[in-house]
Amino acid sequence: MAPYPLANLPRGVLTLAQNENPMPPSPAAVEAGRAAVTSANIYPDPDWQAMRAAIAEVHGLDAESILCGAGSMEIIDCVVRAYAGPGDTVLGTQYGYLFLSTACQRAGARHEMAPERDYKVSVDALLEAAGPDTRIVFVCNPGNPTGTALDADEMTRLREGLPACTMLVVDQAYTEYAGPEHDSLLALAERGDSVVTRTFSKAYGMAGMRVGWGVLSADAAQHVRKLLNPNNLSSVSQAMAEAAIRDQEHMRRAVAETVAARDRFVSRLEAAGYVPPKSSTNFVLVPFADSAAAKSVESTMREEGMHPRNMTGYGLDHCLRITVGLAYTMERTAEILEEHAESGA
Ligand SMILES: *Cc1c(COP(=O)(O)O)cnc(C)c1O
């Protein structure tokens, strides 16, 4: 089994490679985490009751249909193991999230990919590639590493074009950056043939706490939960997540700042002649003339302590994925890219 391709990065610092939020979590979440630490001698709530109630309230969901995970990666992993095994196919997309491949290997399932068009998920290509062995169709929306989003109508068209025995998993790790119109997709889960996953790692600025959640039908949730570690989320993570989701204002402010910084960054790149796919996330995929150009920009950035993510693992070695970070980093990154464009390399 191939190891998951982690980036070669310095530890414990903010880079431009992991799509982390440059803003720390809500002060209310930090306070709740501090208070929870003092009861660390007691096991956490295995039913995540307070946290689930808060998510259910904020999103208008049935708490019984929500599963909480040590990051949404744990939910994705368990859903794959619940619905696919040897002889089954899990269909993702060409530039889809690489962790899916790891989850498939753990489940013994085959991982196939439908082509994307212009760095965008193609519903037609997915419907064409889905066959009778396809147990799961997995779409990251907005996509990582492309940043592009399908609208809710397209996603509904995909769901309706798939047989009821194919589980559709929509990974909405970046949806807060794409806007509230994508929230309507959470309702897909009620059908019983769809799962939607979310995370506290990006917009809520809590990547280090490892908290994600998924919404399924209440019946499917009951079965998938058997595969989760029964004490998967520490009491500190649960307390922080509960407080963080109740502080929507903090999250929206952080997202608005990132989106404004992203749009300024993209305008400068476009003025310099770059054509990045339209990002609905907190990162930008920047295509270069060829892989040598991408490599050269990556090494210039690294020399100055900035670490973009190279895209070799995705078959996009002419691209770099750049997380929207702190203002001075984005300023310097934009300058490096402008200088590169002027050099004509
Ligand atoms: C960051 C990310 C996640 C979130 O993973 P966590 O385990 O919740 O930190 C999920 N999917 C994609 C595509 C991501 O980029």
Ligand as a Chemical Component Dictionary entry (heavy atoms), coordinates in Angstrom:
data_LIG
# 
_chem_comp.id                   LIG 
_chem_comp.type                 NON-POLYMER 
_chem_comp.pdbx_formal_charge   0 
_chem_comp.three_letter_code    LIG 
# 
loop_
_chem_comp_atom.comp_id 
_chem_comp_atom.atom_id 
_chem_comp_atom.alt_atom_id 
_chem_comp_atom.type_symbol 
_chem_comp_atom.charge 
_chem_comp_atom.model_Cartn_x 
_chem_comp_atom.model_Cartn_y 
_chem_comp_atom.model_Cartn_z 
_chem_comp_atom.pdbx_ordinal 
LIG C1 C1 C 0 -8.846  19.673 4.447 1  
LIG C2 C2 C 0 -9.756  18.727 3.761 2  
LIG C3 C3 C 0 -10.623 17.926 4.495 3  
LIG C4 C4 C 0 -10.696 18.034 5.978 4  
LIG O1 O1 O 0 -10.037 17.027 6.598 5  
LIG P1 P1 P 0 -10.088 16.974 8.191 6  
LIG O2 O2 O 0 -9.838  15.536 8.453 7  
LIG O3 O3 O 0 -11.483 17.380 8.577 8  
LIG O4 O4 O 0 -9.067  17.910 8.692 9  
LIG C5 C5 C 0 -11.480 17.070 3.830 10 
LIG N1 N1 N 0 -11.484 17.016 2.488 11 
LIG C6 C6 C 0 -10.683 17.793 1.752 12 
LIG C7 C7 C 0 -10.737 17.721 0.289 13 
LIG C8 C8 C 0 -9.784  18.653 2.365 14 
LIG O5 O5 O 0 -8.952  19.390 1.616 15 
# 
loop_
_chem_comp_bond.comp_id 
_chem_comp_bond.atom_id_1 
_chem_comp_bond.atom_id_2 
_chem_comp_bond.value_order 
_chem_comp_bond.pdbx_ordinal 
LIG C1 C2 SING 1  
LIG C2 C3 SING 2  
LIG C2 C8 DOUB 3  
LIG C3 C4 SING 4  
LIG C3 C5 DOUB 5  
LIG C4 O1 SING 6  
LIG O1 P1 SING 7  
LIG P1 O2 DOUB 8  
LIG P1 O3 SING 9  
LIG P1 O4 SING 10 
LIG C5 N1 SING 11 
LIG N1 C6 DOUB 12 
LIG C6 C7 SING 13 
LIG C6 C8 SING 14 
LIG C8 O5 SING 15 
# 
